[in-house]
Every structure is written in structure tokens, then in C-alpha cells.
Amino acid sequence: MPFWLNLILGIFLLFIIIKSVIIVNQFELGIIFRLGKVRGKLTPGINFIIPFIDVPVKVDVRTKVIDVPPQEMITRDNAGVKIDAVIYYRVMDVSRAILEVQNFQYAIINLAQTSLRAIIGSLELDDALNKREYINSKLLETLDRDTDAWGVKVEKVELREIEPPTDIKNAMTQQMKAERLKRAAILEAEGEKQSKILKAQGIAESLKIEAEGQAKAIQIVSESAQTYFKNEAQLYRALDVTTDTLKDNTKFVISENVMDIAKKFIKQ
């Protein structure tokens, strides 16, 4: 057999071997179609198929995130809002995800949009703006139930942004500005009140200290007066005794400065 024919045969056999080996990553699963029918499953590692007859289909089974594009929705009170969201999902059953729906990711996005439109349509505008957690839980419940037939598990749903109409947004901005001004005025009034209270407390404390000082001074004066008048009383009592003793004795002469001498004597 010619060399070139052997070379062609070798290349063809190598090509057949390469096409018969399918490598599946650890985070992937899949199924094998043989002439249009499911003939087996793909598992992580090396898998062998019949080239040109078997068709492998692999699916990523990790948790994936998809964006729900923003869309206009009408609330129950006829107000328009624009909402977008993100969805976290995981393929649980590869066979159903491939066989039961043509494109499960596209189907999840459209199901999320229609379900979200129905939820928002049942709420007033204020509820749609304030009940984010409620909307998340309702949407998650709906998606998880409806995607179960596709072998998909919706793990989490988060509304990313809820944009109200322009006039409502302007009104909300004005309201927030008024609230900030109100809080600032209240804080300013509280500050002035506290300042006046502290000032009044300072004046009261000053008056108290002054009154205590005056009372102390009066007490000192009173004690000094009591001591003085007590000494004077003792002096006059001594003079009365001296006078009574000497009134009948004419030999003693009382000096004019006897009062000063007596005072000094008593003080000593």
C-alpha cells in the first residue's frame, strides 16, 4: 500500500478517535442523542461516543445570573413604572432542561417579565415603590413553580431598580428636600433651646453661689455680733459688780478710762 494512502488512513483514524472522545468539565452535565433519540448521559470526565451518529449536548449546571431587561409596567392606579431585575437559577435536571423547553434561559426571562407585570398591576404605586421584598418573594414563588417542569431551580430574584414617572420622581425629590429642611429646622430649634437652658442654668447657678456667699457673710457678721455683744455684756456686768462693791467706800477713786481698762481686761 502506498505511503500516502497509509498517511491518509492514519489521519482519518486519528480524526475518528478525536471525534469519539468528549471531555466534560466538572461543572457540566449532558445527554447524548443517537439518531434523534436520547441514548445516554454525559458525566464529568472522558466520555466516548460514536462519531457522526451520536450528538452530545452539554449544559452548565452552576448557578447562573441573567438580567431581566427594564420594561414599562402599569400599576393598579394607572401609574407607569420602569423595572428591571436579576434572576439566579441553576439547572437541576439536564434532560428536562434540554427536552422540555427550547431555550430555558430565554424562557425564564420572558416568564419573569410577564409575571412581574402581573404582580405590579395588582399593586398601587406606593406599594410598588415600597414593597420591594414582597415583589421579590412573589416573583420568586411564581418562577420557581413554573420552571420546575423545565428542570430549572430559580434560587433568588432581586429587583434592581424601580423608576417611577418623572412627575412622581420630582414630587418625591421635593418631599425629600422638605423633609431635610424640616429636620434642619428642628435641629436648629433644639440647639437654641438647649443653649437657652444651659444659659438659664448658668445664671441660676451663679445666683445660687452669690446667695450662698451672702448667706455666709451674714452668718459671719451674725457670729461676730454675737461675740461682740457677749463681751460687752460681760464688761457691763463686771462694772456693775465693781460699782456695787465700791459705792460705799469713798477711799477709792475710779479713773475716767476705767472702761477701756476693763475692756482690755475682759478681752484678755
Summary of the structure (lengths in Angstrom):
residues: 268
radius of gyration: 52.9
end to end distance: 156.1
largest distance: 184.2
contacts: 662
relative contact order: 0.07
helix: 59%
strand: 24%
